[in-house]
Amino acid sequence: MNKSPLELIPDEVLRKQALFEKAGGDTYGDLVSLTGALDLSGLEIQDLTGMYLLVSVTELDISGTKVSNLTPLVSLTNLKKLTAKNIQLTSLAAGVLPGNLEELNLAENSKLAQVEENAIVGLAKLAVLDLSDCAGLTTLYLNDTQDLTVKVENLTELQTLVLTGTQMAKFSIEGMNKLTHFYGNNSNLAVLAADEAAAYTAMDTFDISGSKFDLSEKTPERALVDGLKAIASLKFDGQRPEIFYAALPETLELQQNSGEIRTMDYFEDIYKSATTVRGTLLLHCGGGLDCRGLRCRRPVHRAQQGVCGDSGRKGHVYQ
């Protein structure tokens, strides 16, 4: 390593008050030997250049620093948790963060305006994302993300929210009353917590097509869609709500009547009590549900096929 410490880590605060002090020395080896959690919060650090040396750090807190660029962290493959609250970050682009992150806290970043397309999807191991209280956030892409916990409280300035292709089943847009474009299409979304439709007066486009919502009468999602019809351009076709069945008994008694055993008869009560996540009975699968798209969650049912009870759509196959 021919470069001097100044060349490796140009930010004086990061170099002297943070890394070398915590490493107990000022050599390349001292920095590489830093392991575990590293707390740099509250320091006047502006530039993270040189952080690539911290190959064994697993947790990092840079909250309250003057940092505006997170790119120097991308090579920290052992970093599992990053806390970067209240820094100078204005946007988050794809390919900036290390791919093995499991927890990312970007809360209280008032200057953060955009989380760009594919910025989060590349973090395949991410389980928790905190964007709460980012008062200036106007554009948020969570497209194609895995099922993760996302905290989005107090995003009052958000205008564009993209959840296309996400594996998350639940999301909340409560308080996001400046939304102009919402995309939850072709996703795993089944529950959308929201304010009354009248609160979304700025909404221009609302697309939840090809997802898993129960749009039957009296569900909250149906009420939202109905209320938005006079406000925005809507797409909500092709819903595929999952159906939840009661537990099967460990054993079944079969009785032979008239020389014929009808195994499916023993499942009739289970079919009659099957519901969506919003409690709509499968028997009432009209009014917004498409029997042809229902998926059973029990393996014993997925292994066989049959008509969907007495729904009035006999001949439609579930599986």
C-alpha positions, 0 to 999 in steps of 0.5 A: 500500500503506497498511498499515504493516510491522507490520500487514502482518507482525505476527510480529516475528521474521518481519518483522525477523529474517527477511524485511526482513533477507533483503530488504535493506530494509523496504519493500513493494517490498523484500519483493516483490523476494525471489526464489528459495529462502528459508531461515527454518528454526530461527527463533522464527517463530509467524505467517506472516501477510504471506507472500503478499508473497513472490510470486517465492519458489520454495523455502521452508524453515520447519523448526524454527519455531513455525508451526502454520498454513500458510494464509498460504502458499496464494497463493504460486503460484510456490512449488515446494518447501516444507520444514516439518519439526518445526513445530507443525502439528497437521492439514493441511486441503484448500485450505491449500497453494499448488497449484503445489507439486512437493515437500512435506516434512512429516517429523518433525512429531510433533504432526501428527495428521491429513492430512484428506480432499482435502488432497493431491489439490488439489496437482496438480503434487506429485511428492514427499511426505515424511511420514516420522517423523510419530510422532503421525499417526493419520489419512492421506488420500491419496485420488484422488492422482496417481502420486507418491513418498510417504515414510511410514516410521515412521508407527507410530500410524497408524489410518486410511489412505485411498488410494481412487482413487489413481493410485499403483501401489505403497505400503507399510504396513510398520510400520503395525501400529495400522491399523484402517481401510485403503482402497485401493479403486478405485485403480491400486494393484498392489503393497502391501508389508506385514508378516505379516497377524498383525501387524495385530491392530487391523484392522477394515476392509480394502478393496482392491476394484476395484484392480489386485492380482494375488491369485493363489496365492503372491502377497504380497497374496493371503497378506495377504488370506488372513491378514486373513480371521480379523481384519477385514472384507474387500473384494477383488473386482473386481481388474484386474491389468495384464499385461506382454508381452515386446517384439515383434520388429521384423519377422515372417516369415509363412508360408502354410499350407493357403492360410490365414495365421493372424497371431495364431499368431505371438503365441502365445509372447508370450501364454504369457510374459505376466505380472502385476507379481507374475510370475503367468503369464497362462496361469494367470489363474485363482485370483484373476485375472479375464481380462475385466479384464486390460489389455495395456500394448503399443499394438499389442495394445490395437489388437486383440482376442483370447482370452487364450491357453490360459487355459481361459477361451476367449472372454473378450476382452482389450484 
